[in-house]
Amino acid sequence: MQTLPFAPNAPWLAPLAGYSDLSFRMLCRTFGAACAVTEMVSAKGLVFGGHGTTRLLTSSEGDTPLVVQLFGSEPDIFDRAMPLLLERGFTHFDLNCGCSVRKVTKSGSGSALMAKPTLLESIVKVMVRHAGAGQVGVKLRLGIQQGEENYLELGRRLAGLGAGWLALHPRTAKQLFGGAADWSAVGHLARAVDIPVLASGDLFCAEDAARCLAETGCAGVMFARGALTDPMIFQRLRDLLAGREPAPRTAESLAATTALHIRLARNLEGTPRALRALRAFLPRYAKGFSGIRALRQAFLLCTTWEELEATAGSIATLCETSTHLDPADISDAIDFTGGYGA
């Protein structure tokens, strides 16, 4: 059975609902992502054949190691969902206790589980019973709201149940993505448990991740918004940690990244849905470049894969210079409708 990588120079791609599909995962792997997590999958949707579940679980050769992220709030449903995933060959799983979006928490799922530790533990017990000790991770927030932070106690209890790793987005559920991530909490959790802890939250560039690793002593980092703006962030972190100067963001590298993503999406899915998604997604890569408005308009007008590819080929003339990437711009550019984010 494949072992998951936990190391400072082995950054993960976070589970991003609506974004981390197969083509984006493969793109990030090309640029050094050591592990990737699927978009969040409804345990109930899996059991009852919900629309879109099959697409969320689509994988291919080279899409490894891969962790399947599940969300839900009913242990008996997880008891039925886990065998279905194991039969498909999946071996590593993650429980979503970090999503604070209303449409997820209203069902008692996501970060709402942190308010019900006994229920959370029951679900983890089911997942570990099916997958085995060490094969299940849990993503946490600090707690529901300030003054009710319970991540340390939950972390200790989950480690005792056989969880293989924890990932922490150090904001409360009430904060959503507001304010600043409290990286010190990541360090507290890393020292409180004897399993790997991954840091998430406000890792907008490789330099952010390097500072977070140094300040917290965590096992590794998980990129979300930073990867959505710059898929090369994984390699940039590896370069920084190895003492190398990361390659600059240029119009040429932007064009190459965009063209590669288009090819991957066309070859791996090639559907009208995938094309429409890319039209809105690709301009995110140009944050910080001049000419982004013209590029966005050009992509939105594309109706065929050939037009997408031609537009990617014109990036060097549309986007002439790269300016400083403001973290606020990155944050504002992303509309998380689910998943962990940050």
C-alpha positions in Angstrom: 0.0 0.0 0.0 1.3 3.4 -1.0 2.7 5.6 1.8 1.7 9.3 1.9 4.4 11.9 1.9 4.8 14.1 5.0 7.7 16.4 4.8 8.4 20.2 4.4 9.5 19.7 0.8 6.5 17.5 0.0 3.6 20.0 -0.3 0.0 18.8 -0.8 -2.8 20.2 -3.0 -5.8 20.8 -0.8 -9.3 19.6 -1.5 -11.0 22.4 -3.3 -14.7 22.0 -4.2 -15.2 23.1 -7.7 -11.5 23.4 -8.5 -9.3 20.3 -7.7 -10.7 18.1 -10.4 -8.5 15.5 -12.2 -6.9 18.0 -14.7 -6.0 20.5 -12.0 -4.6 17.8 -9.8 -2.4 16.5 -12.7 -1.3 20.1 -13.5 -0.2 20.6 -9.9 1.6 17.2 -9.8 3.5 18.4 -12.9 4.7 21.3 -10.8 5.7 19.3 -7.7 2.6 18.6 -5.7 3.6 15.5 -3.7 0.0 14.5 -2.9 -3.5 15.6 -3.9 -6.9 15.4 -2.4 -10.1 15.1 -4.4 -12.9 17.6 -4.3 -15.2 16.9 -1.4 -17.5 14.0 -2.0 -20.8 13.5 -0.3 -20.9 10.2 1.6 -24.7 10.1 1.1 -24.3 11.0 -2.6 -21.9 8.1 -3.0 -24.3 5.7 -1.3 -27.4 6.8 -3.2 -25.8 7.6 -6.6 -25.9 11.4 -6.4 -25.4 13.4 -9.5 -21.7 14.2 -10.2 -20.2 11.8 -7.7 -18.6 9.6 -10.3 -16.9 12.6 -11.9 -15.5 13.8 -8.6 -13.8 10.4 -8.1 -12.4 10.2 -11.7 -8.7 9.5 -11.6 -6.0 8.3 -14.0 -2.5 6.9 -14.2 -0.1 9.2 -12.4 -2.8 10.7 -10.1 -1.1 9.3 -7.1 -0.9 9.4 -4.1 -4.5 10.4 -3.9 -6.7 11.0 -0.9 -10.5 11.0 -1.2 -12.2 13.6 0.9 -15.6 12.8 2.3 -18.2 14.9 4.0 -21.4 14.0 5.9 -22.8 13.6 9.4 -24.2 10.1 9.6 -22.0 7.3 10.7 -24.2 4.6 9.2 -23.9 6.3 5.8 -20.1 6.3 6.1 -20.4 2.6 7.0 -22.0 2.0 3.6 -19.8 4.5 1.6 -16.4 3.2 2.7 -16.7 -0.3 1.2 -17.8 1.3 -2.1 -14.6 3.4 -2.2 -12.3 0.5 -1.2 -13.8 -1.6 -3.9 -12.8 1.1 -6.4 -9.2 0.8 -5.2 -9.0 4.0 -3.1 -6.8 3.5 0.1 -6.6 6.9 1.8 -9.4 9.1 3.0 -10.0 12.4 4.6 -13.0 13.6 6.7 -14.1 17.2 6.0 -14.4 19.0 9.4 -13.2 22.3 7.9 -15.8 23.5 5.5 -17.8 26.4 7.1 -20.0 27.2 4.1 -23.7 27.2 5.1 -24.9 24.7 2.5 -22.5 22.2 4.1 -22.8 23.0 7.8 -26.7 23.2 7.7 -26.7 19.4 7.4 -24.3 19.0 10.4 -21.4 18.3 8.1 -18.0 20.1 7.6 -17.0 22.3 10.5 -20.3 21.8 12.2 -19.0 18.4 13.3 -16.5 20.2 15.6 -19.5 21.2 17.8 -20.4 17.5 18.2 -17.1 15.7 19.1 -18.9 12.4 19.9 -20.5 12.3 16.5 -17.2 13.3 14.8 -15.4 10.5 16.6 -18.1 8.0 15.6 -17.5 8.8 12.0 -13.8 8.5 12.2 -14.1 5.2 14.0 -16.1 3.9 11.1 -13.7 5.2 8.5 -10.7 3.7 10.4 -12.4 0.4 10.9 -12.9 0.0 7.1 -9.6 1.6 5.8 -7.2 0.7 8.6 -5.3 2.8 11.2 -3.2 5.5 9.6 -5.2 5.6 6.4 -7.7 8.3 7.4 -6.9 12.0 8.0 -9.1 14.8 9.4 -9.1 18.5 8.5 -10.0 20.7 11.4 -10.6 24.4 12.2 -9.9 25.9 15.6 -13.5 25.5 16.7 -16.9 27.0 15.9 -16.1 30.4 17.3 -13.6 32.4 19.4 -13.7 31.2 23.0 -14.8 27.7 21.9 -11.6 26.5 20.3 -11.4 22.7 20.8 -9.0 21.7 18.1 -6.3 20.5 20.5 -8.5 18.2 22.5 -10.1 16.9 19.3 -6.7 16.4 17.7 -5.5 14.2 20.6 -8.7 12.1 20.6 -8.6 11.6 16.9 -5.0 10.5 17.0 -5.9 8.0 19.6 -8.6 6.6 17.3 -6.1 5.8 14.6 -6.2 8.9 12.5 -3.0 9.0 10.4 -2.7 12.8 10.1 -4.4 16.0 10.8 -4.6 19.2 8.8 -5.5 22.5 10.4 -6.9 25.6 9.0 -6.3 27.9 11.9 -9.4 30.0 11.8 -12.7 29.4 13.5 -15.7 28.3 11.5 -17.4 31.7 12.2 -14.4 33.5 10.6 -14.9 31.7 7.3 -11.8 33.2 5.5 -11.8 36.5 7.3 -9.0 37.9 9.4 -5.6 36.3 9.5 -4.8 32.6 10.0 -3.3 31.9 13.4 -0.3 29.8 12.4 0.8 29.5 16.1 -2.2 27.1 16.6 -0.6 24.8 14.0 2.5 24.6 16.1 0.4 23.9 19.2 -1.3 21.0 17.5 1.9 19.6 16.0 3.4 19.5 19.5 0.2 18.0 21.0 -0.1 14.9 18.9 2.2 12.2 17.7 0.9 12.1 14.1 1.8 14.4 11.2 0.1 17.8 11.1 -0.3 19.7 7.9 -0.7 23.5 7.9 -3.3 25.3 5.8 -4.4 28.9 5.7 -3.0 32.1 4.2 -0.3 30.2 2.2 -0.5 32.5 -0.8 3.0 32.1 -2.0 6.0 29.8 -1.4 7.6 32.3 1.0 4.5 32.2 3.2 4.7 28.4 3.3 8.5 28.5 4.2 7.8 30.9 7.0 4.9 28.8 8.3 7.1 25.6 8.3 9.8 27.4 10.2 7.4 29.0 12.7 5.3 26.0 13.5 7.5 22.9 13.0 4.6 21.2 11.3 5.1 18.1 9.1 4.2 19.9 5.8 1.8 22.3 4.1 -1.3 22.1 2.0 -1.8 24.7 -0.7 -5.2 25.9 -1.7 -5.7 29.6 -2.8 -2.0 29.9 -3.5 -2.2 27.0 -6.0 -5.3 28.4 -7.7 -3.4 31.5 -8.6 0.0 29.9 -9.2 0.1 26.2 -9.8 3.9 26.4 -9.8 3.8 27.2 -6.1 4.8 23.6 -5.2 8.0 23.8 -7.1 8.7 27.3 -5.8 8.6 26.0 -2.3 10.8 23.0 -3.1 13.3 25.5 -4.6 13.2 27.8 -1.6 13.8 24.9 0.9 16.7 23.6 -1.3 18.3 27.0 -1.3 17.5 27.7 -5.0 16.0 30.9 -6.3 12.4 30.1 -7.5 11.7 30.9 -11.2 10.0 34.3 -11.7 6.4 34.6 -12.8 6.6 35.6 -16.5 4.2 36.0 -19.3 5.9 33.0 -21.0 5.5 30.8 -17.9 1.9 31.9 -17.6 1.3 30.9 -21.2 2.9 27.5 -20.8 1.0 26.8 -17.6 -2.3 27.8 -19.2 -1.7 25.8 -22.3 -0.8 22.7 -20.3 -4.0 23.0 -18.2 -6.1 23.2 -21.4 -4.4 20.1 -22.8 -4.9 18.1 -19.7 -8.6 19.1 -19.4 -9.3 18.4 -23.0 -7.5 15.0 -22.9 -8.8 13.8 -19.5 -12.4 15.1 -19.8 -13.0 17.1 -23.0 -16.6 17.9 -22.2 -18.5 21.2 -22.7 -18.7 21.4 -18.9 -14.9 21.2 -18.6 -14.5 23.9 -21.3 -17.0 26.3 -19.6 -15.2 25.8 -16.2 -11.8 26.6 -17.8 -13.0 29.8 -19.3 -13.7 31.2 -15.9 -10.8 29.5 -14.2 -7.8 30.3 -16.4 -7.7 34.1 -15.9 -7.0 33.5 -12.2 -3.4 32.5 -13.2 -2.9 36.0 -14.5 -3.4 37.8 -11.2 -0.6 40.4 -10.8 -0.1 40.7 -14.6 -1.0 43.6 -16.7 -3.7 42.9 -19.4 -5.7 40.6 -17.2 -9.0 42.2 -18.1 -8.4 41.7 -21.8 -7.3 38.1 -21.2 -10.4 37.4 -19.1 -12.7 38.7 -21.9 -10.8 36.7 -24.5 -11.3 33.5 -22.6 -15.0 34.1 -21.9 -15.6 34.5 -25.6 -14.1 31.0 -26.4 -16.6 28.4 -27.5 -14.2 25.6 -28.6 -11.0 24.0 -27.3 -9.2 25.3 -30.3 -10.2 28.9 -29.4 -9.0 28.3 -25.8 -5.6 27.1 -27.0 -5.3 30.0 -29.4 -6.0 32.4 -26.6 -3.4 30.8 -24.4 -1.0 31.3 -27.2 -1.7 35.0 -27.2 -0.9 35.5 -23.5 2.6 36.8 -24.0 1.2 39.8 -25.9 -1.8 40.4 -23.7 0.0 40.1 -20.4 3.3 41.9 -20.7 4.5 42.3 -17.1 4.0 40.8 -13.7 3.4 43.0 -10.7 3.5 42.1 -7.0 0.8 39.5 -6.1 -1.3 41.0 -3.3 -2.6 38.3 -0.9 -5.9 40.3 -0.7 -6.3 40.0 -4.5 -5.7 36.3 -4.4 -8.3 35.9 -1.6 -10.9 38.1 -3.3 -10.4 36.2 -6.6 -11.6 32.9 -5.2 -15.2 32.1 -4.5 -15.2 29.0 -2.4 -18.5 27.2 -2.6 -17.3 24.3 -0.5 -14.2 22.3 0.5 -11.6 23.5 2.9 -10.0 26.4 1.1 -7.0 28.4 2.2 
